[in-house]
Amino acid sequence: LKTDMQRPDIQASIDRNTQLAQALKISGTPSFVVGEQIFPGATDLATMKKLIEQARNSK
């Protein structure tokens, strides 16, 4: 793990993900993007299925 933490490609990936999270105003985990909506926090399976179905039907 310590070796991987020092790899430039790993750091670049972390930096890209951090920038994307900031652009989307995601400040914590877990957060989910379904369609074009962002849902912060934990979500139960039934709710997640409903959100995905709604996103699919809105196309």
Distance bins in CASP14 RR format, pairs under 12 A and 6 or more apart:
PFRMAT RR
TARGET T0000
AUTHOR 0000-0000-0000
RMODE 2
METHOD distances of the structure
MODEL  1
1 7 0 0 0 0 0 1 0 0 0 0 0
1 10 0 0 0 0 0 1 0 0 0 0 0
2 10 0 0 0 0 0 1 0 0 0 0 0
3 10 0 0 0 0 1 0 0 0 0 0 0
4 10 1 0 1 0 0 0 0 0 0 0 0
4 11 0 0 0 0 1 0 0 0 0 0 0
4 13 0 0 0 0 0 1 0 0 0 0 0
4 14 0 0 0 0 0 1 0 0 0 0 0
5 11 1 0 0 1 0 0 0 0 0 0 0
5 13 0 0 0 0 0 1 0 0 0 0 0
5 14 0 0 0 0 1 0 0 0 0 0 0
6 14 0 0 0 0 0 1 0 0 0 0 0
7 13 0 0 0 0 1 0 0 0 0 0 0
7 14 0 0 0 0 0 1 0 0 0 0 0
8 14 0 0 0 0 0 1 0 0 0 0 0
8 15 0 0 0 0 0 1 0 0 0 0 0
9 15 0 0 0 0 0 1 0 0 0 0 0
9 16 0 0 0 0 0 1 0 0 0 0 0
10 16 0 0 0 0 0 1 0 0 0 0 0
10 17 0 0 0 0 0 1 0 0 0 0 0
11 17 0 0 0 0 0 1 0 0 0 0 0
11 18 0 0 0 0 0 1 0 0 0 0 0
12 18 0 0 0 0 0 1 0 0 0 0 0
12 19 0 0 0 0 0 1 0 0 0 0 0
13 19 0 0 0 0 0 1 0 0 0 0 0
13 20 0 0 0 0 0 1 0 0 0 0 0
14 20 0 0 0 0 0 1 0 0 0 0 0
14 21 0 0 0 0 0 1 0 0 0 0 0
15 21 0 0 0 0 0 1 0 0 0 0 0
15 22 0 0 0 0 0 1 0 0 0 0 0
16 22 0 0 0 0 0 1 0 0 0 0 0
16 23 0 0 0 0 0 1 0 0 0 0 0
17 23 0 0 0 0 0 1 0 0 0 0 0
17 24 0 0 0 0 0 1 0 0 0 0 0
17 26 0 0 0 0 1 0 0 0 0 0 0
17 29 0 0 0 0 0 1 0 0 0 0 0
17 31 0 0 0 0 0 1 0 0 0 0 0
18 24 0 0 0 0 0 1 0 0 0 0 0
18 26 0 0 0 0 1 0 0 0 0 0 0
18 27 0 0 0 0 0 1 0 0 0 0 0
18 28 0 0 0 0 0 1 0 0 0 0 0
19 26 0 0 0 0 0 1 0 0 0 0 0
20 26 0 0 0 0 1 0 0 0 0 0 0
20 31 0 0 0 0 0 1 0 0 0 0 0
20 33 0 0 0 0 1 0 0 0 0 0 0
20 38 0 0 0 0 0 1 0 0 0 0 0
21 27 1 0 0 1 0 0 0 0 0 0 0
21 28 1 0 0 1 0 0 0 0 0 0 0
21 29 0 0 0 0 1 0 0 0 0 0 0
21 30 0 0 0 0 0 1 0 0 0 0 0
21 31 1 0 0 1 0 0 0 0 0 0 0
21 33 0 0 0 0 0 1 0 0 0 0 0
21 38 0 0 0 0 0 1 0 0 0 0 0
21 40 0 0 0 0 0 1 0 0 0 0 0
22 28 0 0 0 0 0 1 0 0 0 0 0
23 33 0 0 0 0 0 1 0 0 0 0 0
23 38 0 0 0 0 0 1 0 0 0 0 0
24 31 0 0 0 0 1 0 0 0 0 0 0
24 32 0 0 0 0 0 1 0 0 0 0 0
24 33 1 0 0 1 0 0 0 0 0 0 0
24 36 0 0 0 0 0 1 0 0 0 0 0
24 37 0 0 0 0 0 1 0 0 0 0 0
24 38 1 0 1 0 0 0 0 0 0 0 0
24 39 0 0 0 0 0 1 0 0 0 0 0
24 40 0 0 0 0 0 1 0 0 0 0 0
25 31 0 0 0 0 1 0 0 0 0 0 0
25 33 0 0 0 0 0 1 0 0 0 0 0
25 38 1 0 0 1 0 0 0 0 0 0 0
25 40 0 0 0 0 1 0 0 0 0 0 0
26 32 0 0 0 0 1 0 0 0 0 0 0
26 33 0 0 0 0 1 0 0 0 0 0 0
26 38 1 0 0 1 0 0 0 0 0 0 0
26 39 0 0 0 0 1 0 0 0 0 0 0
26 40 1 0 0 1 0 0 0 0 0 0 0
26 41 0 0 0 0 0 1 0 0 0 0 0
27 38 0 0 0 0 0 1 0 0 0 0 0
27 40 1 0 0 1 0 0 0 0 0 0 0
27 41 0 0 0 0 0 1 0 0 0 0 0
28 38 0 0 0 0 0 1 0 0 0 0 0
28 39 0 0 0 0 0 1 0 0 0 0 0
28 40 1 0 0 1 0 0 0 0 0 0 0
28 41 1 0 0 1 0 0 0 0 0 0 0
28 42 0 0 0 0 0 1 0 0 0 0 0
29 39 0 0 0 0 0 1 0 0 0 0 0
29 40 0 0 0 0 1 0 0 0 0 0 0
29 41 1 0 0 1 0 0 0 0 0 0 0
29 42 0 0 0 0 1 0 0 0 0 0 0
30 38 0 0 0 0 0 1 0 0 0 0 0
30 39 0 0 0 0 1 0 0 0 0 0 0
30 40 1 0 0 1 0 0 0 0 0 0 0
30 41 1 0 1 0 0 0 0 0 0 0 0
30 42 1 0 1 0 0 0 0 0 0 0 0
30 43 1 0 0 1 0 0 0 0 0 0 0
30 44 0 0 0 0 0 1 0 0 0 0 0
30 48 0 0 0 0 0 1 0 0 0 0 0
31 37 0 0 0 0 0 1 0 0 0 0 0
31 38 1 0 0 1 0 0 0 0 0 0 0
31 39 1 0 0 1 0 0 0 0 0 0 0
31 40 1 0 1 0 0 0 0 0 0 0 0
31 41 1 0 0 1 0 0 0 0 0 0 0
31 42 0 0 0 0 1 0 0 0 0 0 0
31 43 0 0 0 0 1 0 0 0 0 0 0
32 38 1 0 0 1 0 0 0 0 0 0 0
32 39 1 0 1 0 0 0 0 0 0 0 0
32 40 0 0 0 0 1 0 0 0 0 0 0
32 41 1 0 0 1 0 0 0 0 0 0 0
32 42 0 0 0 0 1 0 0 0 0 0 0
32 43 1 0 0 1 0 0 0 0 0 0 0
32 44 0 0 0 0 0 1 0 0 0 0 0
32 45 0 0 0 0 0 1 0 0 0 0 0
32 47 0 0 0 0 1 0 0 0 0 0 0
32 48 1 0 0 1 0 0 0 0 0 0 0
32 51 1 0 0 1 0 0 0 0 0 0 0
32 52 0 0 0 0 1 0 0 0 0 0 0
32 55 0 0 0 0 0 1 0 0 0 0 0
33 39 1 0 0 1 0 0 0 0 0 0 0
33 40 0 0 0 0 0 1 0 0 0 0 0
33 43 0 0 0 0 0 1 0 0 0 0 0
33 48 0 0 0 0 0 1 0 0 0 0 0
33 51 0 0 0 0 0 1 0 0 0 0 0
33 52 0 0 0 0 0 1 0 0 0 0 0
33 55 0 0 0 0 1 0 0 0 0 0 0
34 43 0 0 0 0 1 0 0 0 0 0 0
34 47 0 0 0 0 0 1 0 0 0 0 0
34 48 1 0 0 1 0 0 0 0 0 0 0
34 49 0 0 0 0 0 1 0 0 0 0 0
34 50 0 0 0 0 1 0 0 0 0 0 0
34 51 1 0 1 0 0 0 0 0 0 0 0
34 52 1 0 1 0 0 0 0 0 0 0 0
34 53 0 0 0 0 1 0 0 0 0 0 0
34 54 0 0 0 0 1 0 0 0 0 0 0
34 55 1 0 1 0 0 0 0 0 0 0 0
34 56 0 0 0 0 1 0 0 0 0 0 0
34 58 0 0 0 0 0 1 0 0 0 0 0
35 51 0 0 0 0 1 0 0 0 0 0 0
35 52 0 0 0 0 1 0 0 0 0 0 0
35 53 0 0 0 0 0 1 0 0 0 0 0
35 54 0 0 0 0 1 0 0 0 0 0 0
35 55 1 0 1 0 0 0 0 0 0 0 0
35 56 0 0 0 0 1 0 0 0 0 0 0
35 57 0 0 0 0 0 1 0 0 0 0 0
35 58 1 0 0 1 0 0 0 0 0 0 0
35 59 0 0 0 0 1 0 0 0 0 0 0
36 51 0 0 0 0 0 1 0 0 0 0 0
36 54 0 0 0 0 0 1 0 0 0 0 0
36 55 1 0 0 1 0 0 0 0 0 0 0
36 58 0 0 0 0 1 0 0 0 0 0 0
36 59 0 0 0 0 0 1 0 0 0 0 0
37 43 0 0 0 0 0 1 0 0 0 0 0
37 51 1 0 0 1 0 0 0 0 0 0 0
37 52 0 0 0 0 0 1 0 0 0 0 0
37 54 0 0 0 0 1 0 0 0 0 0 0
37 55 1 0 0 1 0 0 0 0 0 0 0
37 58 0 0 0 0 1 0 0 0 0 0 0
38 51 0 0 0 0 0 1 0 0 0 0 0
39 47 0 0 0 0 1 0 0 0 0 0 0
39 48 0 0 0 0 1 0 0 0 0 0 0
39 50 0 0 0 0 0 1 0 0 0 0 0
39 51 1 0 0 1 0 0 0 0 0 0 0
39 52 0 0 0 0 0 1 0 0 0 0 0
39 54 0 0 0 0 0 1 0 0 0 0 0
39 55 0 0 0 0 0 1 0 0 0 0 0
41 47 0 0 0 0 0 1 0 0 0 0 0
41 48 0 0 0 0 0 1 0 0 0 0 0
42 48 0 0 0 0 1 0 0 0 0 0 0
43 49 0 0 0 0 1 0 0 0 0 0 0
43 50 0 0 0 0 1 0 0 0 0 0 0
43 51 1 0 0 1 0 0 0 0 0 0 0
43 52 0 0 0 0 0 1 0 0 0 0 0
44 50 0 0 0 0 1 0 0 0 0 0 0
44 51 0 0 0 0 0 1 0 0 0 0 0
45 51 0 0 0 0 0 1 0 0 0 0 0
45 52 0 0 0 0 0 1 0 0 0 0 0
46 52 0 0 0 0 0 1 0 0 0 0 0
46 53 0 0 0 0 0 1 0 0 0 0 0
47 53 0 0 0 0 0 1 0 0 0 0 0
47 54 0 0 0 0 0 1 0 0 0 0 0
48 54 0 0 0 0 0 1 0 0 0 0 0
48 55 0 0 0 0 0 1 0 0 0 0 0
49 55 0 0 0 0 0 1 0 0 0 0 0
49 56 0 0 0 0 0 1 0 0 0 0 0
50 56 0 0 0 0 0 1 0 0 0 0 0
50 57 0 0 0 0 0 1 0 0 0 0 0
51 57 0 0 0 0 0 1 0 0 0 0 0
51 58 0 0 0 0 0 1 0 0 0 0 0
52 58 0 0 0 0 0 1 0 0 0 0 0
52 59 0 0 0 0 0 1 0 0 0 0 0
53 59 0 0 0 0 0 1 0 0 0 0 0
END
